Amino acid sequence: MDLFDGELGGRDDNHADVGGSCSWVTVVIVGFLVLVVVLANWLWDQLHRLI
């Protein structure tokens, strides 16, 4: 089952798929969240170096 449906028209069928896949929207959101965590960790380390 998709976390988000990346197509504009939505889902064509009403049944849930078993063991589905990720859409590109999910991949972009997860990648963005990983980037935010890495940047926050880097900024935290820089803050501690100044103190």
LUMLUM-405043 format. One record per atom (N, C-alpha, C): residue in one letter; x, y, z. Coordinates in pm, whole numbers, plus 50000, padded with zeros to 5 digits. Example, Ala and Ser with C-alpha at 12.3 -4.5 7.8 and 13.67 -1.06 7.14 Angstrom:
<recs>
a513194943150780;a512304955050780;a513204967050780;s512854977550708;s513674989450714;s512905000350787;
</recs>
This chain:
<recs>
m500844988350000;m500005000050000;m500895012450000;d500595022149914;d501375034349907;d501105043150028;l502155049750076;l501965059550182;l501265071850126;f501725076550013;f501065087349940;f500965083149795;d499905087149730;d499765084449588;d500325096249512;g501385094149435;g502045104949364;g501335109749240;e500335102449192;e499645106449070;e498575116749103;l498305125449007;l497315136049029;l495895130749036;g495625119948965;g494255114848959;g493875106249078;g494785103149164;g494485094549278;g494505079849240;r494015071649328;r494015057249303;r492865053449210;d493145043749123;d492125039249029;d491265028149086;d491775020949184;d491015009949242;d490815012349391;n489845005749448;n489495008149587;n490044997849684;h490694987549635;h491204977349726;h492654980249764;a493034975649882;a494404977849932;a495324967149874;d496474971449827;d497464962049775;d498244955849890;v498664943549871;v499444936549973;v500924938649944;g501694943250045;g503144944950029;g503504954249916;g502974966149918;g503124975349806;g504474982149799;s504494993349730;s505745000649705;s505595015049751;c506695022349746;c506695036549782;c506555044949657;s505855056049669;s505775065349558;s506945075049567;w507125083249464;w508205093049465;w507985103649572;v506725106249607;v506445115949712;v507025111049845;t506855098349873;t507395092549996;t508915093149998;v509545090149886;v511005090449877;v511515104649901;v510865114649843;v511295128549860;v511115132950005;i509995129350068;i509755133350207;i510775126950300;v511055114050282;v512045107250367;v513425113250345;g513795115950222;g515085122250193;g515205135950256;f514125143750251;f514135157150312;f514285156050464;l513585146750525;l513685145050670;l515095140650712;v515715132050634;v517095127850664;v518025139950653;l517835148250551;l518655160150534;l518475169750651;v517265171550698;v517015180250813;v517715174950937;v517675161950960;v518345156151077;v519855158051069;v520425155850951;v521875157550934;v522275172150956;l521515181450900;l521825195650918;l521665200051063;a520635195051131;a520455198551272;a521605193251356;n522065181151327;n523205175451399;n524465183551374;w524685187751250;w525865195751218;w525815209351288;l524635215751287;l524495228651355;l524685227251506;w524195216451563;w524395213951707;w525865212551741;d526605205351657;d528055203751678;d528785217151665;q528365225351568;q529005238451552;q528715247351671;l527525246651726;l527165254451842;l528015250551964;h528245237651980;h529065233152093;h530535236852075;r531005238051953;r532395242251932;r532595256951970;l531555265151954;l531655279351988;l531665281652139;i531035272752211;i530925274552357;i532175269852429;
</recs>
